[in-house]
Amino acid sequence: MKQRLALFLMIWLALAAVADAGPAMARQSATSTQKPVSVVLVFFHFNSLRITPAADASLQSIARLHAENPDAPVRIVGILNGSGMETSSRELAIQRVEAVRDRLRSLGVPAHALTTDVEEPRLPAMVGTGRKRPSQRRVEVYLG
């Protein structure tokens, strides 16, 4: 029962994140009186730094929204994936953050608007089957 509940929670959180992170999320009105806020999750394959085409489309949306709101800060947070040694996990998370940062820079987001960080995962690394959660191999990008 606990395994099913954990799996349900993981799927629910993933679906909520995907709904929030889609390119449509980055299409907020530049004339809005509220400060724009957008979140994009960039997922990576195991032991990889490659930004997928889907993630790149979301980063392009963030760059476009930032161009419309140049004063909005962009925070890039790498999530430690909990696999392997702590040192290598942290190093990989930093490299993933740098890959996302570099892509946003190449899309025109200025360096002064970008901040970076690495954090521990908010949920346990293991789910019932003993397989590592792919959702922890990610970088979160916050605009605004």
SEBAMI-196937 format. One record per atom (N, C-alpha, C, O, CB): residue number from 0; atom name; z, x, y. Coordinates in steps of 0.05 Angstrom, whole numbers, plus 5000, padded with zeros to 4 digits. Glycine has a CB too. Example, Ala and Ser with C-alpha at 12.3 -4.5 7.8 and 13.67 -1.06 7.14 Angstrom:
// SEBAMI-196937
   pos   site      w      u      v
     0      N   5156   5264   4886
     0     CA   5156   5246   4910
     0      C   5156   5264   4934
     0      O   5169   5285   4934
     0     CB   5181   5226   4911
     1      N   5142   5257   4955
     1     CA   5143   5273   4979
     1      C   5157   5258   5001
     1      O   5161   5268   5023
     1     CB   5114   5282   4988
This chain:
// SEBAMI-196937
   pos   site      w      u      v
     0      N   5000   5016   4976
     0     CA   5000   5000   5000
     0      C   5000   5017   5025
     0      O   4986   5012   5045
     0     CB   5024   4981   5000
     1      N   5016   5039   5025
     1     CA   5017   5056   5048
     1      C   4990   5070   5053
     1      O   4982   5074   5076
     1     CB   5039   5078   5044
     2      N   4976   5077   5031
     2     CA   4950   5089   5034
     2      C   4930   5070   5046
     2      O   4915   5078   5063
     2     CB   4940   5099   5006
     3      N   4931   5045   5038
     3     CA   4912   5025   5050
     3      C   4919   5021   5079
     3      O   4901   5018   5096
     3     CB   4914   4999   5035
     4      N   4944   5020   5086
     4     CA   4952   5016   5114
     4      C   4943   5040   5131
     4      O   4933   5036   5153
     4     CB   4983   5012   5116
     5      N   4947   5064   5120
     5     CA   4939   5088   5135
     5      C   4908   5088   5138
     5      O   4898   5095   5160
     5     CB   4948   5114   5120
     6      N   4894   5080   5118
     6     CA   4864   5079   5119
     6      C   4856   5058   5139
     6      O   4838   5063   5155
     6     CB   4852   5074   5092
     7      N   4868   5035   5139
     7     CA   4862   5014   5158
     7      C   4867   5023   5186
     7      O   4850   5019   5204
     7     CB   4878   4988   5152
     8      N   4889   5036   5191
     8     CA   4896   5046   5218
     8      C   4876   5067   5227
     8      O   4867   5067   5250
     8     CB   4924   5058   5218
     9      N   4868   5085   5209
     9     CA   4848   5105   5216
     9      C   4821   5092   5223
     9      O   4809   5100   5243
     9     CB   4844   5125   5192
    10      N   4812   5073   5208
    10     CA   4787   5060   5213
    10      C   4789   5044   5239
    10      O   4770   5045   5256
    10     CB   4779   5041   5190
    11      N   4811   5030   5244
    11     CA   4814   5015   5268
    11      C   4814   5033   5293
    11      O   4800   5027   5313
    11     CB   4841   4999   5268
    12      N   4828   5056   5291
    12     CA   4828   5075   5314
    12      C   4800   5087   5318
    12      O   4792   5090   5341
    12     CB   4848   5097   5309
    13      N   4786   5093   5296
    13     CA   4759   5104   5299
    13      C   4740   5084   5312
    13      O   4724   5091   5329
    13     CB   4749   5113   5272
    14      N   4742   5059   5303
    14     CA   4724   5038   5315
    14      C   4731   5034   5345
    14      O   4713   5030   5361
    14     CB   4727   5012   5300
    15      N   4756   5034   5351
    15     CA   4764   5031   5379
    15      C   4754   5054   5396
    15      O   4745   5050   5418
    15     CB   4795   5028   5382
    16      N   4756   5078   5385
    16     CA   4747   5102   5399
    16      C   4716   5101   5403
    16      O   4706   5108   5425
    16     CB   4755   5127   5385
    17      N   4702   5093   5382
    17     CA   4673   5092   5384
    17      C   4665   5071   5405
    17      O   4646   5076   5420
    17     CB   4660   5086   5357
    18      N   4678   5049   5405
    18     CA   4672   5028   5424
    18      C   4676   5038   5453
    18      O   4661   5032   5471
    18     CB   4689   5002   5419
    19      N   4698   5053   5456
    19     CA   4704   5064   5483
    19      C   4686   5087   5490
    19      O   4682   5093   5514
    19     CB   4733   5073   5484
    20      N   4675   5101   5471
    20     CA   4662   5126   5476
    20      C   4631   5124   5478
    20      O   4618   5144   5482
    20     CB   4669   5147   5456
    21      N   4620   5101   5474
    21     CA   4591   5098   5474
    21      C   4579   5103   5501
    21      O   4593   5102   5521
    21     CB   4584   5071   5465
    22      N   4553   5109   5501
    22     CA   4540   5115   5527
    22      C   4543   5093   5547
    22      O   4543   5098   5571
    22     CB   4510   5120   5522
    23      N   4545   5068   5538
    23     CA   4549   5046   5557
    23      C   4575   5049   5573
    23      O   4576   5040   5596
    23     CB   4548   5019   5542
    24      N   4594   5062   5561
    24     CA   4620   5066   5575
    24      C   4616   5083   5600
    24      O   4630   5080   5619
    24     CB   4640   5079   5556
    25      N   4597   5101   5599
    25     CA   4592   5118   5621
    25      C   4574   5106   5643
    25      O   4568   5119   5663
    25     CB   4579   5144   5612
    26      N   4567   5081   5640
    26     CA   4550   5067   5659
    26      C   4566   5049   5677
    26      O   4560   5025   5680
    26     CB   4528   5051   5645
    27      N   4586   5060   5690
    27     CA   4602   5044   5708
    27      C   4590   5046   5736
    27      O   4577   5066   5742
    27     CB   4632   5054   5708
    28      N   4595   5026   5752
    28     CA   4584   5025   5778
    28      C   4595   5046   5796
    28      O   4620   5050   5798
    28     CB   4588   4998   5790
    29      N   4578   5060   5810
    29     CA   4587   5080   5829
    29      C   4599   5068   5854
    29      O   4613   5081   5869
    29     CB   4564   5099   5837
    30      N   4594   5042   5858
    30     CA   4605   5028   5882
    30      C   4632   5015   5876
    30      O   4643   5002   5894
    30     CB   4585   5008   5892
    31      N   4641   5017   5852
    31     CA   4667   5005   5844
    31      C   4689   5017   5862
    31      O   4688   5041   5868
    31     CB   4673   5009   5814
    32      N   4709   5001   5869
    32     CA   4731   5011   5885
    32      C   4751   5026   5867
    32      O   4768   5041   5878
    32     CB   4745   4988   5899
    33      N   4751   5022   5841
    33     CA   4769   5036   5823
    33      C   4757   5063   5816
    33      O   4732   5066   5814
    33     CB   4775   5020   5798
    34      N   4774   5082   5812
    34     CA   4765   5108   5803
    34      C   4753   5106   5775
    34      O   4766   5094   5757
    34     CB   4789   5129   5803
    35      N   4729   5116   5770
    35     CA   4717   5113   5744
    35      C   4732   5129   5723
    35      O   4742   5151   5728
    35     CB   4688   5123   5745
    36      N   4735   5117   5699
    36     CA   4747   5130   5676
    36      C   4729   5125   5652
    36      O   4721   5103   5646
    36     CB   4776   5118   5671
    37      N   4723   5147   5639
    37     CA   4707   5145   5615
    37      C   4717   5165   5595
    37      O   4727   5187   5602
    37     CB   4677   5150   5621
    38      N   4716   5159   5569
    38     CA   4725   5176   5548
    38      C   4703   5179   5528
    38      O   4691   5159   5520
    38     CB   4751   5165   5534
    39      N   4697   5203   5520
    39     CA   4677   5209   5500
    39      C   4690   5226   5478
    39      O   4704   5245   5485
    39     CB   4652   5223   5512
    40      N   4685   5219   5453
    40     CA   4695   5236   5431
    40      C   4671   5250   5419
    40      O   4651   5238   5412
    40     CB   4709   5218   5409
    41      N   4673   5276   5417
    41     CA   4652   5293   5405
    41      C   4662   5303   5378
    41      O   4680   5319   5376
    41     CB   4645   5317   5424
    42      N   4650   5292   5357
    42     CA   4658   5299   5330
    42      C   4642   5323   5320
    42      O   4618   5326   5327
    42     CB   4655   5275   5311
    43      N   4654   5340   5303
    43     CA   4641   5363   5292
    43      C   4642   5362   5261
    43      O   4661   5351   5250
    43     CB   4654   5389   5303
    44      N   4622   5375   5249
    44     CA   4623   5378   5220
    44      C   4643   5400   5213
    44      O   4651   5415   5231
    44     CB   4595   5385   5208
    45      N   4651   5401   5188
    45     CA   4671   5421   5179
    45      C   4662   5449   5187
    45      O   4640   5457   5181
    45     CB   4675   5419   5149
    46      N   4680   5463   5200
    46     CA   4676   5491   5208
    46      C   4651   5496   5225
    46      O   4639   5517   5223
    46     CB   4674   5508   5183
    47      N   4644   5476   5241
    47     CA   4619   5478   5257
    47      C   4625   5475   5287
    47      O   4645   5463   5295
    47     CB   4600   5456   5249
    48      N   4608   5488   5303
    48     CA   4609   5486   5332
    48      C   4586   5470   5343
    48      O   4584   5466   5367
    48     CB   4610   5514   5344
    49      N   4568   5461   5326
    49     CA   4543   5448   5335
    49      C   4549   5420   5345
    49      O   4562   5404   5332
    49     CB   4523   5447   5311
    50      N   4539   5414   5369
    50     CA   4541   5388   5381
    50      C   4518   5371   5370
    50      O   4494   5378   5372
    50     CB   4540   5389   5413
    51      N   4524   5348   5358
    51     CA   4504   5331   5346
    51      C   4488   5317   5367
    51      O   4497   5315   5390
    51     CB   4517   5310   5327
    52      N   4464   5307   5360
    52     CA   4448   5292   5380
    52      C   4463   5268   5391
    52      O   4460   5262   5415
    52     CB   4422   5284   5367
    53      N   4478   5254   5375
    53     CA   4492   5230   5385
    53      C   4514   5239   5405
    53      O   4517   5226   5426
    53     CB   4506   5215   5362
    54      N   4528   5260   5399
    54     CA   4548   5270   5418
    54      C   4535   5280   5443
    54      O   4546   5277   5465
    54     CB   4565   5293   5405
    55      N   4512   5293   5441
    55     CA   4498   5303   5464
    55      C   4490   5280   5483
    55      O   4491   5283   5507
    55     CB   4474   5320   5456
    56      N   4482   5258   5471
    56     CA   4474   5235   5488
    56      C   4498   5225   5503
    56      O   4496   5217   5527
    56     CB   4463   5212   5470
    57      N   4522   5225   5491
    57     CA   4546   5217   5505
    57      C   4553   5237   5527
    57      O   4562   5229   5548
    57     CB   4569   5214   5485
    58      N   4550   5262   5522
    58     CA   4555   5283   5542
    58      C   4536   5280   5566
    58      O   4544   5284   5589
    58     CB   4554   5311   5530
    59      N   4511   5273   5560
    59     CA   4492   5268   5581
    59      C   4501   5244   5598
    59      O   4497   5245   5623
    59     CB   4464   5263   5570
    60      N   4512   5224   5586
    60     CA   4522   5201   5601
    60      C   4545   5209   5619
    60      O   4547   5200   5642
    60     CB   4531   5179   5582
    61      N   4563   5226   5609
    61     CA   4585   5236   5625
    61      C   4575   5251   5649
    61      O   4585   5248   5671
    61     CB   4605   5253   5608
    62      N   4555   5268   5644
    62     CA   4543   5285   5666
    62      C   4531   5267   5687
    62      O   4533   5272   5711
    62     CB   4522   5304   5654
    63      N   4517   5246   5678
    63     CA   4504   5227   5698
    63      C   4526   5213   5714
    63      O   4523   5210   5738
    63     CB   4486   5207   5683
    64      N   4547   5204   5701
    64     CA   4568   5190   5715
    64      C   4582   5209   5734
    64      O   4590   5201   5756
    64     CB   4588   5178   5695
    65      N   4586   5234   5725
    65     CA   4599   5253   5743
    65      C   4581   5259   5768
    65      O   4591   5262   5790
    65     CB   4604   5279   5728
    66      N   4555   5259   5764
    66     CA   4537   5263   5787
    66      C   4539   5241   5807
    66      O   4536   5245   5831
    66     CB   4507   5266   5777
    67      N   4545   5216   5797
    67     CA   4549   5194   5815
    67      C   4577   5194   5828
    67      O   4581   5181   5849
    67     CB   4545   5168   5800
    68      N   4595   5208   5815
    68     CA   4623   5210   5825
    68      C   4632   5239   5824
    68      O   4649   5246   5808
    68     CB   4642   5192   5807
    69      N   4621   5255   5842
    69     CA   4626   5284   5841
    69      C   4655   5293   5844
    69      O   4662   5316   5838
    69     CB   4609   5298   5861
    70      N   4672   5276   5855
    70     CA   4700   5283   5858
    70      C   4717   5278   5833
    70      O   4740   5286   5832
    70     CB   4712   5268   5882
    71      N   4705   5264   5814
    71     CA   4720   5258   5789
    71      C   4724   5283   5772
    71      O   4705   5297   5766
    71     CB   4705   5236   5773
    72      N   4749   5288   5764
    72     CA   4754   5311   5746
    72      C   4744   5305   5718
    72      O   4743   5282   5709
    72     CB   4783   5319   5746
    73      N   4738   5326   5703
    73     CA   4730   5323   5675
    73      C   4749   5341   5659
    73      O   4750   5365   5662
    73     CB   4700   5332   5670
    74      N   4764   5328   5641
    74     CA   4783   5342   5624
    74      C   4772   5343   5595
    74      O   4765   5322   5584
    74     CB   4812   5328   5624
    75      N   4771   5367   5584
    75     CA   4760   5371   5557
    75      C   4783   5380   5539
    75      O   4795   5401   5545
    75     CB   4736   5392   5557
    76      N   4789   5365   5518
    76     CA   4812   5371   5501
    76      C   4803   5375   5472
    76      O   4792   5356   5460
    76     CB   4833   5349   5503
    77      N   4808   5398   5461
    77     CA   4802   5404   5433
    77      C   4825   5395   5416
    77      O   4848   5401   5423
    77     CB   4795   5433   5428
    78      N   4820   5382   5394
    78     CA   4841   5374   5375
    78      C   4842   5393   5352
    78      O   4821   5397   5338
    78     CB   4836   5344   5366
    79      N   4865   5404   5346
    79     CA   4868   5421   5323
    79      C   4864   5405   5298
    79      O   4874   5382   5296
    79     CB   4897   5434   5323
    80      N   4848   5415   5279
    80     CA   4842   5399   5256
    80      C   4861   5402   5233
    80      O   4859   5387   5213
    80     CB   4815   5407   5246
    81      N   4881   5420   5234
    81     CA   4902   5421   5214
    81      C   4893   5433   5188
    81      O   4909   5434   5169
    81     CB   4912   5394   5209
    82      N   4868   5443   5186
    82     CA   4860   5456   5161
    82      C   4861   5486   5165
    82      O   4855   5496   5187
    82     CB   4832   5446   5152
    83      N   4867   5500   5144
    83     CA   4867   5529   5146
    83      C   4892   5539   5160
    83      O   4911   5524   5164
    83     CB   4842   5539   5159
    84      N   4891   5564   5169
    84     CA   4914   5576   5183
    84      C   4914   5565   5212
    84      O   4893   5559   5223
    84     CB   4912   5606   5182
    85      N   4938   5564   5223
    85     CA   4941   5554   5250
    85      C   4924   5570   5270
    85      O   4912   5559   5288
    85     CB   4971   5556   5258
    86      N   4923   5597   5267
    86     CA   4908   5614   5285
    86      C   4879   5607   5284
    86      O   4866   5605   5305
    86     CB   4913   5643   5278
    87      N   4867   5604   5260
    87     CA   4839   5599   5258
    87      C   4832   5571   5268
    87      O   4811   5566   5279
    87     CB   4829   5602   5229
    88      N   4850   5552   5263
    88     CA   4846   5524   5272
    88      C   4846   5523   5303
    88      O   4829   5510   5315
    88     CB   4869   5506   5261
    89      N   4865   5537   5315
    89     CA   4866   5539   5345
    89      C   4841   5552   5356
    89      O   4829   5543   5375
    89     CB   4891   5554   5354
    90      N   4832   5574   5343
    90     CA   4809   5588   5352
    90      C   4784   5571   5350
    90      O   4768   5570   5369
    90     CB   4805   5614   5335
    91      N   4781   5556   5328
    91     CA   4758   5538   5325
    91      C   4759   5515   5346
    91      O   4739   5508   5357
    91     CB   4758   5526   5297
    92      N   4783   5505   5351
    92     CA   4786   5484   5371
    92      C   4778   5494   5399
    92      O   4765   5480   5414
    92     CB   4815   5473   5372
    93      N   4786   5518   5405
    93     CA   4779   5531   5431
    93      C   4749   5535   5433
    93      O   4737   5529   5453
    93     CB   4793   5558   5435
    94      N   4736   5544   5411
    94     CA   4707   5548   5411
    94      C   4692   5522   5414
    94      O   4672   5521   5427
    94     CB   4699   5562   5385
    95      N   4703   5500   5402
    95     CA   4690   5474   5405
    95      C   4693   5464   5434
    95      O   4674   5453   5445
    95     CB   4703   5454   5386
    96      N   4716   5468   5446
    96     CA   4719   5461   5474
    96      C   4700   5477   5492
    96      O   4687   5465   5510
    96     CB   4748   5467   5483
    97      N   4697   5502   5486
    97     CA   4678   5519   5501
    97      C   4649   5509   5498
    97      O   4634   5510   5517
    97     CB   4681   5548   5493
    98      N   4642   5501   5474
    98     CA   4615   5491   5469
    98      C   4609   5465   5485
    98      O   4588   5462   5497
    98     CB   4611   5485   5439
    99      N   4629   5447   5486
    99     CA   4626   5423   5502
    99      C   4626   5429   5531
    99      O   4609   5419   5546
    99     CB   4649   5403   5495
   100      N   4644   5447   5540
   100     CA   4644   5455   5568
   100      C   4617   5467   5576
   100      O   4606   5461   5597
   100     CB   4667   5476   5573
   101      N   4607   5485   5560
   101     CA   4581   5498   5566
   101      C   4559   5478   5567
   101      O   4541   5480   5584
   101     CB   4575   5520   5546
   102      N   4559   5458   5549
   102     CA   4538   5438   5550
   102      C   4540   5421   5576
   102      O   4520   5415   5588
   102     CB   4540   5419   5525
   103      N   4564   5413   5583
   103     CA   4567   5398   5608
   103      C   4559   5414   5632
   103      O   4546   5404   5651
   103     CB   4597   5389   5611
   104      N   4565   5440   5632
   104     CA   4556   5458   5654
   104      C   4525   5458   5655
   104      O   4514   5457   5677
   104     CB   4567   5487   5651
   105      N   4512   5460   5632
   105     CA   4483   5461   5631
   105      C   4471   5434   5640
   105      O   4447   5433   5648
   105     CB   4473   5468   5603
   106      N   4487   5413   5639
   106     CA   4477   5387   5648
   106      C   4484   5382   5677
   106      O   4478   5360   5688
   106     CB   4490   5365   5631
   107      N   4495   5402   5691
   107     CA   4499   5400   5719
   107      C   4527   5394   5729
   107      O   4532   5392   5753
   107     CB   4482   5380   5730
   108      N   4546   5392   5710
   108     CA   4574   5388   5718
   108      C   4585   5415   5728
   108      O   4585   5434   5712
   108     CB   4592   5376   5695
   109      N   4595   5416   5753
   109     CA   4604   5442   5763
   109      C   4630   5452   5750
   109      O   4646   5436   5741
   109     CB   4608   5440   5793
   110      N   4633   5478   5748
   110     CA   4656   5490   5734
   110      C   4682   5481   5747
   110      O   4702   5477   5732
   110     CB   4654   5521   5736
   111      N   4683   5478   5773
   111     CA   4708   5470   5786
   111      C   4718   5442   5778
   111      O   4741   5436   5782
   111     CB   4705   5472   5816
   112      N   4700   5426   5768
   112     CA   4708   5399   5759
   112      C   4719   5398   5731
   112      O   4730   5378   5723
   112     CB   4684   5380   5761
   113      N   4716   5420   5716
   113     CA   4723   5420   5688
   113      C   4750   5434   5683
   113      O   4755   5456   5693
   113     CB   4702   5434   5672
   114      N   4767   5421   5667
   114     CA   4791   5434   5657
   114      C   4791   5432   5626
   114      O   4779   5413   5615
   114     CB   4817   5421   5669
   115      N   4803   5451   5613
   115     CA   4803   5451   5584
   115      C   4832   5453   5573
   115      O   4850   5464   5586
   115     CB   4786   5474   5573
   116      N   4835   5444   5548
   116     CA   4861   5445   5535
   116      C   4857   5442   5505
   116      O   4835   5434   5496
   116     CB   4880   5423   5546
   117      N   4877   5448   5490
   117     CA   4877   5444   5460
   117      C   4904   5430   5454
   117      O   4925   5438   5463
   117     CB   4874   5471   5445
   118      N   4902   5409   5437
   118     CA   4926   5394   5429
   118      C   4928   5390   5399
   118      O   4908   5393   5385
   118     CB   4926   5367   5443
   119      N   4952   5385   5390
   119     CA   4957   5377   5362
   119      C   4945   5349   5357
   119      O   4944   5333   5376
   119     CB   4987   5378   5355
   120      N   4937   5343   5333
   120     CA   4928   5316   5327
   120      C   4951   5296   5329
   120      O   4974   5303   5325
   120     CB   4916   5315   5298
   121      N   4944   5272   5337
   121     CA   4964   5251   5341
   121      C   4971   5236   5315
   121      O   4992   5222   5314
   121     CB   4955   5231   5361
   122      N   4955   5239   5295
   122     CA   4960   5226   5269
   122      C   4961   5248   5247
   122      O   4951   5269   5251
   122     CB   4938   5205   5262
   123      N   4974   5241   5224
   123     CA   4976   5261   5202
   123      C   4948   5270   5193
   123      O   4929   5255   5195
   123     CB   4991   5250   5178
   124      N   4946   5295   5184
   124     CA   4920   5306   5176
   124      C   4910   5296   5149
   124      O   4887   5298   5143
   124     CB   4922   5336   5174
   125      N   4928   5285   5132
   125     CA   4920   5277   5106
   125      C   4920   5246   5103
   125      O   4937   5233   5115
   125     CB   4938   5289   5085
   126      N   4901   5236   5088
   126     CA   4901   5208   5081
   126      C   4899   5206   5051
   126      O   4882   5220   5039
   126     CB   4877   5192   5095
   127      N   4915   5190   5038
   127     CA   4916   5184   5010
   127      C   4901   5203   4991
   127      O   4914   5214   4973
   127     CB   4905   5159   5006
   128      N   4876   5208   4994
   128     CA   4860   5223   4975
   128      C   4865   5253   4978
   128      O   4856   5268   4960
   128     CB   4831   5218   4980
   129      N   4878   5262   4998
   129     CA   4883   5291   5002
   129      C   4860   5304   5017
   129      O   4861   5328   5021
   129     CB   4886   5304   4975
   130      N   4840   5289   5026
   130     CA   4818   5300   5041
   130      C   4826   5302   5071
   130      O   4839   5284   5081
   130     CB   4792   5284   5038
   131      N   4818   5323   5084
   131     CA   4823   5326   5112
   131      C   4807   5305   5128
   131      O   4785   5298   5121
   131     CB   4816   5354   5122
   132      N   4819   5295   5149
   132     CA   4807   5274   5165
   132      C   4786   5286   5184
   132      O   4792   5303   5200
   132     CB   4827   5259   5181
   133      N   4761   5277   5181
   133     CA   4740   5287   5199
   133      C   4745   5280   5228
   133      O   4735   5293   5246
   133     CB   4713   5276   5191
   134      N   4761   5259   5233
   134     CA   4766   5250   5260
   134      C   4782   5271   5276
   134      O   4783   5270   5300
   134     CB   4781   5224   5261
   135      N   4795   5290   5262
   135     CA   4810   5311   5275
   135      C   4792   5334   5283
   135      O   4801   5351   5299
   135     CB   4832   5320   5258
   136      N   4767   5335   5273
   136     CA   4749   5356   5282
   136      C   4734   5345   5306
   136      O   4710   5339   5304
   136     CB   4729   5364   5258
   137      N   4748   5344   5328
   137     CA   4736   5332   5352
   137      C   4745   5345   5378
   137      O   4765   5360   5378
   137     CB   4742   5302   5353
   138      N   4730   5339   5398
   138     CA   4737   5346   5426
   138      C   4736   5319   5441
   138      O   4717   5304   5438
   138     CB   4717   5368   5438
   139      N   4756   5314   5457
   139     CA   4757   5290   5474
   139      C   4750   5298   5503
   139      O   4759   5319   5513
   139     CB   4785   5277   5473
   140      N   4733   5282   5515
   140     CA   4724   5288   5543
   140      C   4733   5264   5560
   140      O   4724   5241   5554
   140     CB   4693   5293   5545
   141      N   4749   5269   5580
   141     CA   4759   5248   5598
   141      C   4746   5252   5626
   141      O   4748   5274   5637
   141     CB   4790   5248   5600
   142      N   4734   5232   5637
   142     CA   4724   5233   5664
   142      C   4740   5215   5682
   142      O   4743   5191   5676
   142     CB   4694   5225   5665
   143      N   4750   5225   5703
   143     CA   4766   5209   5722
   143      C   4795   5212   5719
   143      O   4810   5199   5734
   143     CB   4758   5181   5720
